[in-house]
Amino acid sequence: MYIRTPRLEIFPQRIEANARSVVQLCHAHGAQVACVTKVMSAHPSVVHALEAGGADMIADSRILNLQSISNIGMTLPLMLLRIPAPSAVADIVRCADYSLNSSVETLELLSEAAEFAGVTHRAIIMVDVGDLREGVWPDKAVEVVRGASKLPNLEIVGVGCNLACYGGVIPTAENMHMLVEIRDACRKATGLPLDIISGGNSANLPLLAAGGMPKEINHFRIGEAITLGRNVLDRSPWPGTRQDTFRIVAEIVEIECKPSVPIGSRGQDAFGGYSDFVDRGIRKRAICNIGRQDVVVDGITPEDPGIIVLGGSSDHLVLDVEEAHTEVELGSQVVFYPSYGALLAATTSPYMQKVVVKG
């Protein structure tokens, strides 16, 4: 009997083992780990796997995901990763124990919402040390922390930064020391302990493993290195982790021998692009029941090394199966391993069945 396709297979025990390996590395440095669930849409099996793997916090960028995590009885602190939207402050103080912030105006709104809700919300002030995504510029950090420190029902617990996301800037001893110096300046100016220095994400692990991370950096927000077992600087396997934590399975709905290059005058494809085609002659081609509504087509790798992903439309994935190592026929199920972007799309697609595989 077939299990419905397309589907995303989740292996929580493998994710738990990855989490344990990465968390142990960070703990050995004296750093806490906020394990990030956003790429899996906070699927309960993954959340529990991260908890079992030793996570100190659970972090997500979507309020709906944090609400879902709360509903499964999570006792670990929850952190909102994305800079808060002013319109969402009431939900944020209700669903998140911590948030990352860069605006005094938004912090004022969080303070008001926390006071109304009768809670104390904890905030980390983000500083831009070069990647040019979120964070106040370093020379404004003291001013922001000083202003936020006066707000009721708000505890400023530390500073943080983010690297290797927008600008691709790699964490180094130099930019990490800059963050420490900024924390020290803010601490001196305000008298606040500012005990947390959140150094960044999975991109920080190579520096940490090499022994170059300043000892004052005591918090990381780790996602891909755990969920996919990848060094995010080059996507090589991260030591001590598995990369087969998720599989995408699609089904062949057509199989025909056809030319490798379209016949006739060509214009734009359905997405407004132009494609280049390699002429391999007449080849056996298969169409699967998965497309761009479900996955990033360029981000999936067939388990069978003889299969080539040629491209896809909204609903169909086109494969070259001429040299497939396994028998391929109508109804065959083809397995793929996703990249980070492909996994993100697959978990958020309502058309993709999510199946938990134990063992």
N, C-alpha and C positions, 0 to 999 in steps of 0.2 A: 504494500500500500504506500502510495506516494505521500510525503509531507508537502503541503502547499508551497508553491514558489511564486515569486521570488521570496527569499527569506534571509534573515541575518541570524547566524548561529553564534551564540554567546557562550564562552567557556569560563565561568566565574572562578573555578579553582585555579586556572592558569593565571587569571588576573590577580587573584589573591597572592599567589606565589611571587608574581612580579612586584606587587605592592610591598610585600615583606622584604624583598631584596633591596628595593630602593629606599624604603623607610629606614631599614637598618643602617644603610650608608649615611643617611642624613642624621639619624640619631647618634651615630658614632662621632659626628661633628658637633653634637649638642644642639641640633636644629630640629624644630618641629616641621611636620609635613601636613599641608592642606592638600588632600588628594582631590583632583579635579574630575567632575563627572559630566561636564557639559557636552563632550563629544559623544556620550552615550545617552543623552537626554535623561540622565539620572535614572537609568533602568534599575529597579530594585535589586536585581541579582548582582549587579555591578557595585551598587552602593554597599551592600552587605559584604561583598568580597573585599572592598577597600577597607571597610571597618575591621574585618577579620585579619587583614594584612598589616594592621598597626597604624592606620591613619590617625592623626591627632585632631584633624578637622576635615570636614567635607566642604568643597568649594564648587560653586557653579556661577555662570554668568546670567542665568535666566531665573526670574522670580518664580515662574511656574514650576521649574524644576526643584527649587528650594521648598516650595509648598508640597510637592510630591514627596520629597525626602522627609519632611516633617510628618507627613501622614503615615509613613511606614514605621514610625516609632524610633527614629534616629535620636540617640542621646549625645552624639558628638556635636561640638559647636559647628555652626554653619556660617560660611563666608560667601558674600556676594562679590564676584570678581569684576563685573563690569561697573564702570563709573555710574553711580546712581542717577537716574532721571528724576528731576524735581517732582514730576507728577506722580512718582511711584513711592515716595518716602514712607507713606503709611504702610504699604505692603512690605517694604524693606525692613522696617523696625519690627514688624510682626514675624517675618520669616527668617531673617538673618541676624546672627549674633555680631558679626563683623562685616564691614564693608570697606572698600578701597575708594578713597576720595581725593579730589584735587581742587575743590571749590569751596570757599568759605560760605558762599550763598547757599549751596546745597547742604552743607553741614548745618547751617542755621535751620533749614527746613527739616532735616533729620532730627535735630534737637527738639523742635516743636512737636514733631510726630511722636518721638520717644516720650516726651513729657505727657502728651495726651494719652498715650498707651500705658503709661506708668512703668516704663522699662528704661534701662540704661543701655544705649547702643554703643558699641566699640568701633572706632574708626582708625584706619591706617592711612596716613597721608602719603600719596604717591608722588614721587619725584622723578622727573625726566632726566636721566643721566646720559642721553644721547640717541635713543632709538626713535624719538620724535612721535611717540604715540601718547598715552596718557601720562599725566603728572605735571606738577608745577615746575617751573624752571628753578634750578638750584638756588639762585639768589633771592627767590621769593618764599622759600620753604619756611624760614623762621617766622616770617610775617603770617603765613597761613596757620602754622601750628599755634602761634601766640593767639591769633583771633579765635581759633577753634577751641582752645583750652578754656575759654571763658563761658562756653555754652553749657547750659544745664542738661542733665540726662544724656550727656555725651562724654565718653571717655576716649581720649586720644592715646592709643596704646603703642604707637610706633610709626615708623616710616617704611616705605617700600619702593620698589622700582620694577619695571618690566623691560626685558631686552629680547632681541632675536625674534620679534613678532612683525612689526611694521617695517622698521629700517634694517632688520637683520643684524643689528650690532651685537657682537658676541660678548658675553660676560667675561671680564678680565679682573685681575687683582686691582688694577687702577680704578675702574669704574665702581667696583665693589667698595674699595677704600673711600671713594668719594661719597658713597651713600653713608658709610659709617661716620665720616666727618660731618656730613649734613645732620645726621641724628645727634651727634655730640653738640653741634652748634644750637640746635633746637632745644636740646635738653638744658643747656646752659642758660638759654634765654628765657625759658619758661619754668624751669624747675620740675618739669614732668619726667617721670622715669623713662618713658618711651622704650620699654623693654624689648619690643619686637622690631627687628630689622628684617623685613621680608625681601630677600635678595632677588627673587624672580621665579622662573619656571624650570621646565626640564632642561633648558639650555644651560643652566648653571651647574648641572651635574658633572660634566667633564672637568671643569675647574675644581670642583669639590673633590672629585676622585683623585685628581693630580696633586692635591695638597695645597692648592693656591688660594683657597677661599679664606678670607679674613675670619678669625674666630668669632668676631662680633655678629656676623651674619647668622641668624638663628631661626630662620623661617623660610620655607620654600613652598611654592604652589605647583605641584607636579601632576601632569596629565599624561601626555603621550609616552613618556619613558616607562610609565606603568602600564597603560592600557594597550599599547602596541609594542612595548619593549624596544623603543628606538632612541638612538642618540639624535636629537632633533637638529643638531648642527650639520649632520651629513646623512641622516636616516640609516646609519649602520646599526646593527643589533647592539643593544646596550648590554654590557656584561652581566650575567646572572639572571637574564630575563628570557621569556619566550616571545615569539612574534606571531604565534598561531592562536591568539586569544579571541579572534573573531573570524568568521568565514561568511562570505556571501555566496548563496546558491541560486542559480537561475536554471531555467529549463529550455531546452531546444524546441522551438516551435516550427522551424523550417530548416531543411538541409538540402542544398543543391550545389552542383558544379557550375561555376560562373566565371566570367573574365575578372581580372583583378582591377581593371580600369573601366569606369563608366563609359557608355557609348553615347555620343551625341554632344551637342553644344552644352556647356555648363555655365551656370551662374551661381548665385549664393545658395547655400543649403538652408534648411528650415530655421537655423539660428543666426542667419545673416553672415555666415563665414564661408571661406573657401578652403577646400581640402586638397592636399597633394596625395596622389595615389602611386604606389610602387607597382610596376607591371611584373607580376610573378607568373603570368600566363593563366591558364584555366586552373582554378583551385576549388577544392571542396569548401563551401562556406556555410556557416550555420547562423541562424538568427535566434536569440534568446529573448525571453519575456521580461526584460529589464531595460531601463533606459535612463535618460537624464533626469526624469522625475524621481528616480529612486537612488541614483548614485552618481558620483563623478566618474565618467566613463574612462578618463585617462588615468584614474587613480586605483584601478583594480588589476591585480596580477593573477593570471590563471594558475591554478595548482598544477595543471598539466603543462610542462614547459614547451610542449609541441603546439600549443594553441596560441594564436596571435589575436589580440584585440585590435580590430580595424577601426572601430568607431561606433557611434550610436546616435539615435534620434530620441525623441521624447520617451518612446515606449519600447524601442527595440535596440538590442546590442548585436552588432555584426562581428562575427569571428571567422578567422581562417583556421580551419580544422584539418587541413590537408595532411599535416604531419603530427596529428594528435597521437599521443602514446597510448591512450586508452580508446576503447571502442566508442564511437560517437554516432548516435542515431536520433531519430525523432523521439522526443520524450526524455532523452538523456539529461541528467542534471550535471551542470558544470560548476565547479567550485572556484572561487576567487578569494584572494586575500586583499583587504582594503588598505589604502593609505589613510592618513588622518582625515583628509578632505572627503574621501569616499565614505569613510565610516560615519563622519558627521552627517552627510547626506542620507545615508542608509538608515541611521537611527531616527532621523526626523521625518522620513518619508512615511506617510500613513499606509502606503501600498506595500510596504515591506514587512512581512511577518517576522516577529522577533521570537526566536526559539532558544531556550536555555538548555545547554548540553552539559550534563554532569559527568564527572569522571575524567 
